[in-house]
């Protein structure tokens, strides 16, 4: 849980907040004015960009919806 703040934010300026096309990851300040990573999982479009682009490989993407992947009926 410390890698996003101590490594990714300090060394790489928090790429999680930029590489996700759905805005799942954002850095916010907590009540003590310390940085923390907020994960908005409901925004995820299951593109797997986070697993590929994370410089420390701290994010492990798993197949959603019970292994069948997302269902896009209009495509």
Wavefront OBJ file of the C-alpha trace (Angstrom):
o trace
v 0.000 0.000 0.000
v 2.976 2.326 0.378
v 4.410 1.817 -3.140
v 2.033 4.239 -4.937
v 3.015 7.068 -2.585
v 6.640 6.327 -1.684
v 7.786 5.167 -5.128
v 5.340 6.014 -7.914
v 4.350 9.494 -6.682
v 7.801 10.594 -5.498
v 9.886 9.056 -8.278
v 7.546 9.092 -11.294
v 5.070 11.889 -10.301
v 2.163 9.445 -9.924
v 1.597 8.014 -13.415
v -1.509 6.120 -12.234
v -3.449 9.362 -12.280
v -2.543 9.890 -15.966
v -2.353 6.531 -17.754
v -5.830 5.273 -16.838
v -8.301 6.380 -19.544
v -11.241 6.048 -17.112
v -9.789 8.017 -14.198
v -9.789 5.075 -11.802
v -6.707 6.255 -9.885
v -6.268 9.696 -8.342
v -4.012 11.110 -5.674
v -5.812 13.055 -2.946
v -4.848 14.576 0.379
v -6.131 12.948 3.578
v -7.125 14.729 6.800
v -3.437 15.048 7.792
v -2.569 16.645 4.411
v -0.695 13.484 3.378
v -1.041 12.054 -0.123
v -3.011 8.861 -0.627
v -4.150 6.916 -3.672
v -7.920 6.893 -4.179
v -9.207 4.059 -6.372
v -12.524 4.673 -8.135
v -13.144 1.060 -9.173
v -16.630 1.843 -10.489
v -15.015 3.844 -13.337
v -12.954 0.906 -14.625
v -13.496 -0.036 -18.287
v -11.341 -3.203 -17.980
v -8.737 -2.140 -20.526
v -5.748 -3.552 -18.534
v -3.700 -0.382 -19.096
v -2.958 -0.176 -15.364
v -1.308 -3.602 -15.315
v 0.770 -2.815 -18.399
v 1.847 0.769 -17.639
v 2.475 0.691 -13.865
v 6.259 1.282 -13.546
v 6.585 -0.795 -10.359
v 4.110 -3.509 -11.438
v 2.219 -2.837 -8.206
v -1.200 -3.156 -9.902
v -2.342 -6.662 -10.808
v -5.352 -6.611 -13.133
v -7.745 -9.560 -12.978
v -10.522 -10.543 -15.358
v -13.822 -8.965 -14.269
v -17.313 -10.419 -14.036
v -16.452 -13.949 -12.984
v -13.871 -14.624 -15.684
v -16.005 -13.931 -18.734
v -14.803 -10.376 -19.175
v -16.982 -7.333 -19.752
v -20.176 -7.650 -21.734
v -20.607 -4.968 -24.420
v -23.918 -5.893 -26.100
v -23.940 -3.005 -28.596
v -20.570 -3.738 -30.160
l 1 2 3 4 5 6 7 8 9 10 11 12 13 14 15 16 17 18 19 20 21 22 23 24 25 26 27 28 29 30 31 32 33 34 35 36 37 38 39 40 41 42 43 44 45 46 47 48 49 50 51 52 53 54 55 56 57 58 59 60 61 62 63 64 65 66 67 68 69 70 71 72 73 74 75
